[in-house]
């Protein structure tokens, strides 16, 4: 959803308030306007691949997705308990008593490999055991660009304009979790979803390849959606 607006403040000559103001007063209170652009949309689709959901449904997973900033400044879209236990679920070991590595067995809610002791898929990614394709939406985009402008008539066709522009006024970052570094959950080749920006790794199925909580980090902003920018603009029109 997109919307834009422009509101001329009713002050100054020929306006509701200050209609009979002299040149100096009119120059101070007249010619002001406020405008802006708003954009709100659902997040990009993210496919976690052929996995099994444990302790939650797909709807529960969708509700759990939100931007989270760790104490070290890293950004994630899933809560820590899902991250930690998903890493444990993929850190399997053929020599341990539990079948899991040094991190221990997962508990609670997590994503698990499609293949397990109770089910072996006949073909990788076929969906015999897992959900084959687990698609959810990333965090939504909410962006507001706000402007306060003042116009002054100089003479004839000449006018001057001063603008205070606040881009991404809410300072709301938008990450596009669309591609991965490494191999996503339950898949055998690198995966790229629609969109093309970067999510540095959904969990890697082979623990020796570096599966860790850091594999869930989000590292790239979408397009021009940087942090809040405030800029002053002077214009002369003739």
MIKOLLUM-117977 format. One record per residue: residue number from 1; x, y, z of N, C-alpha, C, O in turn; residue in one letter; chain. Coordinates in steps of 0.05 Angstrom, whole numbers. Example, Ala and Ser with C-alpha at 12.3 -4.5 7.8 and 13.67 -1.06 7.14 Angstrom:
2
1/264/-114/156/246/-90/156/264/-66/156/285/-66/169/A/A
2/257/-45/142/273/-21/143/258/1/157/268/23/161/S/A
REM end
This chain:
238
1/17/-24/0/0/0/0/18/25/0/37/27/16/X/A
2/11/44/-18/26/69/-19/6/92/-17/-16/90/-26/X/A
3/15/114/-5/-1/138/-2/17/162/-2/39/161/9/X/A
4/7/184/-12/22/209/-10/2/232/-5/-21/230/-12/X/A
5/11/252/8/-6/274/16/9/301/15/34/301/16/X/A
6/-6/322/12/5/350/13/-16/367/26/-39/369/18/X/A
7/-7/382/47/-25/399/63/-13/427/65/8/430/77/X/A
8/-27/446/53/-18/474/55/-29/486/81/-53/487/85/X/A
9/-11/495/98/-20/507/124/-36/532/118/-28/549/103/X/A
10/-59/535/132/-77/558/126/-69/584/140/-85/596/154/X/A
11/-44/592/135/-35/617/147/-24/635/125/-13/626/105/X/A
12/-28/661/128/-18/681/109/-39/693/92/-63/687/95/X/A
13/-31/709/74/-49/724/56/-67/705/40/-58/685/29/X/A
14/-92/712/40/-113/697/25/-118/669/38/-130/652/25/X/A
15/-109/666/63/-114/641/77/-134/646/100/-142/669/105/X/A
16/-141/625/114/-161/627/136/-151/645/159/-166/661/169/X/A
17/-125/642/166/-114/658/187/-92/676/175/-75/667/160/X/A
18/-93/701/183/-73/720/173/-78/729/145/-60/736/130/X/A
19/-104/730/137/-110/737/109/-102/765/102/-96/771/79/X/A
20/-103/783/122/-96/811/117/-68/819/127/-63/842/132/X/A
21/-51/799/131/-24/805/141/-8/821/122/-11/818/97/X/A
22/10/838/132/27/854/115/49/837/103/51/813/109/X/A
23/66/849/87/87/834/73/106/819/91/112/796/85/X/A
24/115/832/113/134/819/131/121/795/145/133/774/146/X/A
25/97/800/156/84/778/171/77/755/152/80/732/159/X/A
26/67/763/129/60/742/109/84/726/101/82/702/96/X/A
27/107/739/99/131/725/92/140/705/113/153/685/107/X/A
28/132/710/138/139/692/160/120/669/163/128/646/167/X/A
29/94/675/162/74/654/168/62/641/143/50/620/145/X/A
30/65/654/120/52/643/96/70/624/80/94/624/84/X/A
31/58/609/62/73/593/44/84/567/55/102/555/43/X/A
32/73/558/78/83/533/90/66/509/81/42/512/78/X/A
33/78/487/77/63/462/71/78/438/83/102/438/88/X/A
34/62/417/87/73/392/97/64/370/78/41/368/71/X/A
35/83/354/69/76/332/51/92/307/58/111/309/74/X/A
36/84/285/47/98/260/53/89/237/36/70/239/20/X/A
37/104/216/39/98/191/24/100/168/44/119/166/60/X/A
38/80/150/44/80/127/61/79/102/44/66/100/24/X/A
39/94/82/53/94/56/39/94/33/60/111/32/77/X/A
40/74/16/58/71/-7/76/67/-32/59/48/-32/42/X/A
41/83/-52/63/79/-77/48/89/-101/64/104/-98/83/X/A
42/78/-124/56/87/-148/70/116/-154/62/126/-145/42/X/A
43/130/-170/78/157/-177/73/161/-195/50/142/-208/41/X/A
44/185/-197/40/191/-215/18/187/-244/27/191/-251/50/X/A
45/181/-262/8/177/-290/14/204/-303/19/224/-298/5/X/A
46/205/-320/39/229/-334/47/222/-364/48/204/-372/63/X/A
47/237/-380/33/233/-409/33/254/-423/49/278/-422/42/X/A
48/247/-436/71/267/-451/87/272/-479/76/288/-494/87/X/A
49/259/-486/54/265/-511/41/250/-535/53/229/-531/66/X/A
50/260/-558/48/248/-583/57/257/-590/85/278/-602/89/X/A
51/241/-582/105/248/-586/133/223/-597/148/201/-599/137/X/A
52/228/-605/173/206/-612/190/203/-591/212/222/-582/223/X/A
53/178/-584/217/172/-565/239/167/-581/264/150/-599/265/X/A
54/180/-574/286/177/-588/311/168/-567/332/180/-546/335/X/A
55/146/-574/346/137/-556/368/122/-531/359/117/-514/375/X/A
56/117/-529/333/102/-506/322/91/-512/295/100/-531/281/X/A
57/72/-496/287/61/-498/260/73/-477/242/88/-460/251/X/A
58/67/-478/216/77/-457/198/66/-430/206/80/-410/203/X/A
59/41/-428/216/30/-403/225/45/-393/250/50/-369/252/X/A
60/53/-411/268/69/-403/291/96/-391/283/105/-372/294/X/A
61/108/-404/263/134/-394/253/131/-366/241/147/-349/245/X/A
62/109/-362/225/105/-336/213/101/-315/235/112/-293/232/X/A
63/87/-321/256/82/-301/277/108/-295/292/111/-273/303/X/A
64/127/-314/292/152/-310/307/172/-292/292/191/-283/303/X/A
65/167/-288/266/186/-273/249/183/-243/255/161/-232/252/X/A
66/205/-230/262/206/-201/267/236/-194/268/253/-211/272/X/A
67/241/-168/264/269/-159/267/278/-159/296/264/-148/313/X/A
68/300/-171/301/311/-171/328/341/-164/327/356/-174/310/X/A
69/349/-147/345/377/-138/345/390/-149/370/382/-144/393/X/A
70/411/-165/367/426/-177/389/443/-156/402/447/-134/392/X/A
71/454/-163/425/470/-144/441/495/-136/426/507/-114/431/X/A
72/504/-153/407/528/-146/392/522/-131/366/539/-126/349/X/A
73/496/-124/362/488/-109/339/479/-126/315/470/-115/295/X/A
74/482/-152/316/473/-169/294/442/-170/293/429/-168/314/X/A
75/432/-172/269/403/-172/265/393/-200/256/405/-213/239/X/A
76/371/-209/269/360/-235/263/330/-231/259/318/-211/267/X/A
77/317/-252/247/288/-251/243/274/-272/260/249/-272/261/X/A
78/288/-290/273/276/-310/289/285/-307/318/307/-298/323/X/A
79/268/-315/338/276/-314/366/298/-333/372/302/-353/358/X/A
80/312/-327/394/337/-342/400/331/-372/405/348/-389/398/X/A
81/309/-379/418/304/-407/424/301/-424/399/310/-446/397/X/A
82/288/-412/378/285/-427/353/313/-430/339/319/-451/329/X/A
83/328/-408/340/355/-409/328/372/-430/341/384/-447/327/X/A
84/374/-429/367/392/-447/382/385/-476/378/402/-493/373/X/A
85/359/-482/380/351/-510/377/351/-520/349/355/-543/344/X/A
86/348/-502/329/351/-510/301/380/-517/295/385/-537/282/X/A
87/398/-502/306/426/-508/302/432/-536/315/447/-552/303/X/A
88/421/-541/338/425/-567/351/413/-589/334/425/-611/332/X/A
89/390/-584/322/377/-605/307/393/-613/282/392/-636/273/X/A
90/408/-594/271/424/-600/247/452/-609/254/467/-618/237/X/A
91/460/-606/280/486/-616/288/484/-645/297/485/-650/321/X/A
92/482/-663/278/478/-691/284/505/-705/286/525/-695/276/X/A
93/505/-728/299/529/-744/303/522/-773/302/504/-782/317/X/A
94/536/-788/286/531/-817/284/544/-832/307/539/-856/310/X/A
95/561/-819/323/575/-834/344/566/-828/372/574/-841/391/X/A
96/548/-808/375/538/-801/402/514/-818/409/501/-829/392/X/A
97/509/-820/435/487/-836/445/460/-824/437/441/-839/432/X/A
98/458/-798/435/433/-784/428/429/-780/398/407/-775/389/X/A
99/451/-783/383/449/-777/355/455/-748/348/455/-740/325/X/A
100/460/-732/369/467/-704/365/495/-698/374/507/-714/388/X/A
101/505/-675/365/532/-667/370/537/-657/398/520/-661/416/X/A
102/558/-642/402/566/-632/428/547/-611/439/547/-607/464/X/A
103/531/-599/423/511/-579/432/488/-592/447/473/-578/461/X/A
104/484/-618/443/462/-632/456/438/-634/439/438/-624/416/X/A
105/417/-646/449/392/-651/434/375/-626/435/374/-612/455/X/A
106/361/-620/413/343/-597/412/318/-602/429/309/-625/432/X/A
107/306/-581/439/281/-583/454/263/-559/445/272/-540/432/X/A
108/237/-561/453/219/-539/447/212/-537/418/205/-557/405/X/A
109/213/-513/407/205/-509/379/230/-504/362/249/-489/370/X/A
110/231/-516/339/254/-513/321/248/-525/294/228/-538/290/X/A
111/267/-520/275/266/-533/249/286/-556/249/308/-553/258/X/A
112/278/-578/238/295/-602/238/299/-611/209/282/-605/192/X/A
113/320/-626/204/324/-637/177/301/-655/169/288/-667/186/X/A
114/295/-655/143/273/-672/134/278/-702/140/260/-716/148/X/A
115/303/-710/136/310/-738/142/315/-742/172/328/-725/184/X/A
116/306/-764/183/310/-770/211/310/-800/215/305/-815/196/X/A
117/315/-809/240/314/-838/245/288/-851/238/288/-875/232/X/A
118/266/-836/239/240/-847/235/230/-844/206/209/-854/199/X/A
119/246/-830/189/237/-826/162/261/-818/145/275/-799/151/X/A
120/265/-832/123/287/-827/104/274/-821/77/259/-838/66/X/A
121/280/-798/66/268/-790/40/281/-806/18/305/-811/18/X/A
122/264/-815/-1/274/-830/-24/291/-813/-43/308/-823/-57/X/A
123/285/-786/-44/300/-767/-60/302/-741/-45/282/-732/-34/X/A
124/326/-729/-45/330/-704/-30/310/-682/-39/308/-677/-63/X/A
125/296/-670/-20/278/-649/-26/251/-658/-37/235/-642/-46/X/A
126/246/-684/-37/221/-694/-49/197/-689/-31/174/-688/-41/X/A
127/201/-687/-5/178/-681/13/166/-705/26/144/-703/36/X/A
128/179/-728/25/168/-752/38/166/-748/69/147/-758/81/X/A
129/185/-734/80/186/-731/109/181/-702/118/166/-697/137/X/A
130/194/-684/104/190/-656/111/167/-643/96/151/-657/83/X/A
131/166/-617/96/144/-603/83/151/-595/55/135/-582/41/X/A
132/175/-602/46/185/-597/18/191/-568/14/213/-561/6/X/A
133/172/-551/19/176/-522/15/162/-507/38/137/-507/39/X/A
134/178/-494/55/167/-479/78/170/-450/72/191/-438/76/X/A
135/148/-437/63/149/-409/54/135/-391/74/112/-396/81/X/A
136/149/-371/84/138/-351/101/146/-323/91/163/-321/74/X/A
137/134/-303/102/141/-275/95/161/-264/115/157/-267/140/X/A
138/181/-249/105/199/-235/123/185/-212/136/162/-207/131/X/A
139/199/-197/153/188/-173/166/177/-153/146/189/-149/125/X/A
140/155/-140/152/142/-122/134/158/-95/131/174/-88/149/X/A
141/153/-82/109/165/-56/104/146/-34/113/123/-34/104/X/A
142/154/-16/130/139/8/138/157/32/135/176/35/150/X/A
143/151/49/115/169/72/110/152/97/106/132/97/92/X/A
144/161/119/120/149/145/117/171/165/110/191/167/124/X/A
145/166/180/88/183/203/81/167/228/86/145/232/75/X/A
146/177/246/103/162/270/111/177/295/103/202/296/103/X/A
147/163/316/95/174/341/85/159/365/96/134/365/97/X/A
148/174/385/106/162/411/113/175/431/94/200/433/92/X/A
149/159/447/79/169/465/59/158/493/63/136/497/72/X/A
150/175/513/57/167/541/59/174/555/32/196/553/23/X/A
151/153/567/21/157/581/-5/155/611/0/138/621/15/X/A
152/172/626/-13/172/655/-11/172/667/-39/188/660/-56/X/A
153/152/685/-44/151/698/-70/171/720/-71/171/738/-54/X/A
154/189/720/-91/210/739/-93/201/763/-110/206/786/-103/X/A
155/189/758/-132/180/779/-149/177/768/-178/193/752/-187/X/A
156/156/777/-191/151/766/-218/146/736/-217/130/726/-201/X/A
157/160/722/-234/158/693/-235/178/679/-216/179/655/-215/X/A
158/194/695/-202/215/684/-184/203/677/-156/187/692/-145/X/A
159/212/654/-146/205/646/-119/227/629/-107/242/617/-122/X/A
160/229/629/-81/249/613/-67/234/592/-50/212/597/-40/X/A
161/247/570/-46/235/549/-30/256/536/-12/278/530/-20/X/A
162/248/533/14/265/519/33/251/494/43/228/496/51/X/A
163/264/471/43/252/446/50/269/431/71/293/430/70/X/A
164/255/420/90/267/401/109/256/374/103/232/369/107/X/A
165/273/356/93/264/330/85/274/308/104/298/308/110/X/A
166/256/291/113/264/269/131/257/243/117/233/235/117/X/A
167/277/230/106/273/205/92/275/182/111/293/181/128/X/A
168/256/163/108/254/141/128/251/153/156/268/147/173/X/A
169/231/169/160/228/185/184/227/168/209/236/177/231/X/A
170/216/144/207/213/126/231/239/110/236/240/95/255/X/A
171/259/114/219/284/100/221/279/70/223/291/56/240/X/A
172/262/60/205/254/31/205/269/17/183/263/21/160/X/A
173/288/0/190/303/-15/169/286/-36/157/268/-48/169/X/A
174/292/-42/132/278/-64/118/299/-82/104/313/-74/86/X/A
175/300/-106/114/318/-126/103/303/-144/84/280/-152/89/X/A
176/316/-152/63/303/-169/43/315/-197/45/337/-202/34/X/A
177/303/-215/60/314/-242/64/309/-260/40/293/-278/41/X/A
178/324/-254/18/317/-268/-7/338/-287/-17/330/-306/-32/X/A
179/363/-285/-10/383/-304/-19/401/-312/4/402/-298/25/X/A
180/416/-333/0/431/-344/23/460/-348/15/467/-352/-8/X/A
181/477/-347/36/505/-355/32/508/-383/43/508/-387/67/X/A
182/512/-402/25/514/-430/34/489/-445/26/475/-436/8/X/A
183/484/-467/38/462/-485/31/440/-483/51/445/-488/75/X/A
184/415/-475/44/394/-473/63/385/-500/74/394/-521/66/X/A
185/367/-498/93/357/-521/107/346/-542/87/330/-535/70/X/A
186/355/-567/90/343/-589/76/348/-589/46/337/-606/32/X/A
187/364/-571/35/369/-569/7/398/-576/1/415/-575/18/X/A
188/403/-584/-24/430/-593/-31/445/-573/-48/469/-576/-52/X/A
189/432/-552/-57/445/-531/-73/437/-504/-62/416/-501/-50/X/A
190/454/-483/-66/447/-456/-57/420/-447/-68/414/-453/-91/X/A
191/405/-433/-52/377/-425/-59/375/-395/-62/387/-381/-45/X/A
192/361/-386/-82/355/-358/-85/326/-354/-90/314/-365/-109/X/A
193/313/-339/-72/284/-334/-74/280/-308/-89/300/-294/-95/X/A
194/255/-301/-97/251/-276/-112/260/-252/-96/256/-250/-72/X/A
195/272/-232/-109/280/-208/-96/309/-201/-99/316/-181/-111/X/A
196/327/-219/-89/355/-216/-95/373/-203/-74/397/-203/-79/X/A
197/363/-192/-52/381/-181/-32/391/-204/-14/387/-227/-20/X/A
198/405/-197/7/421/-217/21/411/-223/49/407/-205/65/X/A
199/407/-249/54/405/-259/82/428/-278/84/429/-299/70/X/A
200/447/-273/101/471/-289/102/465/-315/116/468/-319/140/X/A
201/455/-333/100/452/-361/108/429/-367/126/428/-359/149/X/A
202/409/-382/115/392/-398/133/410/-421/141/431/-425/129/X/A
203/402/-437/161/421/-457/172/431/-476/151/417/-483/132/X/A
204/456/-484/154/468/-502/134/465/-531/144/470/-537/167/X/A
205/456/-548/126/449/-575/133/473/-592/144/469/-609/161/X/A
206/496/-586/133/520/-601/142/534/-585/164/545/-564/158/X/A
207/533/-594/189/545/-579/211/574/-572/206/584/-551/215/X/A
208/589/-590/192/617/-584/188/621/-561/169/643/-550/167/X/A
209/600/-553/154/602/-530/136/597/-504/150/599/-482/138/X/A
210/592/-505/177/591/-480/192/563/-472/202/558/-448/205/X/A
211/545/-491/207/519/-485/217/521/-473/245/532/-485/263/X/A
212/511/-449/248/511/-435/274/489/-414/275/477/-409/254/X/A
213/485/-403/298/465/-381/300/472/-358/282/454/-345/271/X/A
214/498/-353/279/506/-331/261/498/-336/232/497/-317/216/X/A
215/492/-361/225/483/-367/198/455/-354/192/447/-352/169/X/A
216/442/-345/213/415/-333/209/417/-302/207/396/-289/205/X/A
217/441/-291/208/443/-262/208/432/-249/182/434/-261/161/X/A
218/420/-226/185/412/-211/162/431/-188/159/438/-174/178/X/A
219/441/-184/134/464/-166/131/460/-144/110/478/-127/108/X/A
220/439/-145/95/436/-125/74/409/-111/74/388/-124/76/X/A
221/409/-85/73/384/-70/70/375/-71/41/390/-74/23/X/A
222/348/-68/38/337/-69/11/339/-42/-2/330/-22/8/X/A
223/353/-41/-25/354/-17/-42/363/8/-27/384/8/-14/X/A
224/347/29/-28/354/54/-16/344/57/12/344/79/23/X/A
225/334/36/23/322/38/50/343/38/71/346/19/86/X/A
226/358/60/73/379/63/93/367/74/118/343/76/121/X/A
227/384/81/137/374/93/162/363/121/156/366/131/134/X/A
228/351/133/176/338/159/172/358/180/162/381/181/171/X/A
229/349/195/142/365/217/131/350/243/133/327/244/124/X/A
230/362/263/144/350/290/146/367/308/129/391/311/133/X/A
231/354/321/110/369/339/92/354/366/88/330/367/89/X/A
232/370/387/85/360/414/80/363/421/51/385/417/40/X/A
233/343/431/38/343/436/10/335/465/5/314/474/15/X/A
234/350/479/-12/343/506/-21/338/504/-51/353/492/-66/X/A
235/316/517/-60/310/518/-88/302/547/-96/291/562/-81/X/A
236/309/553/-120/300/579/-132/286/572/-158/296/558/-175/X/A
237/262/583/-161/246/578/-185/242/604/-200/238/625/-188/X/A
238/241/602/-227/236/626/-242/221/619/-268/214/636/-284/X/A
REM end
